[in-house]
Amino acid sequence: SDISGYFEPVYFKLATSKAVIDDSRYTSLAEMGEPEKKSGEAVQNKTLDKDSALVKLSGSGNIIIREELLIFTEQKQANIIAEELSPFKGEIVAPVFMENKLAFLIILGEKLSGDIFSNEDINLIETITNQAAIALKNALLYSKLEQHIAERTDELSRANEYLQKEVIERLYAEEALKKIRDELELRVQERT
């Protein structure tokens, strides 16, 4: 399903592989493209620290809906999380896990229709987060594979250079031995 035009866009950086591994920060990006928006400007340069209440609650694995925060936490904590969501204009937070570790968050704004999030919406978002996790894992594996291939190619190049030098040295040695043999044969023939 295409979700463009379905939720108010809040673009959230999916984190570089280093950030995913370090689990250090989650950074929002400026809105990409020029979609029409109902409520304000794009989010720019906002961050959530790994120790933020929202990131900690996201570690539970549940999709968090701003309107339902009290289901997951007490009032004081719900207020803190709502405040952390405000700069992002986020209404729903979907955690994405890789190898049982929180990798990044997808933060979506309100539905353009103004309706509440239905079970179908939540299922769609869960599918998206699962696919995002698989895509990120595949990208990281591909990156590791490329790095391994580059390292092996470098090792093979060095081994090839070494072997080429060995072959050249062997050819020189064989040439020198042939020269000595030819000289010895000449001396033997001269004596006889």
Secondary structure, DSSP 8 states (H G I E B T S, - for coil): ---TTTB----B----HHHHHHT-EEEB----S----SS-----S-EEETTSHHHHHHTT---EEGGGHHHHS-HHHHHHHHHHHGGGT-SEEEEEEETTEEEEEEEE--BTT-----HHHHHHHHHHHHHHHHHHHHHHHHHHHHHHHHHHHHHHHHHHHHHHHHHHHHHHHHHHHHHHHHHHHHHHHHH-
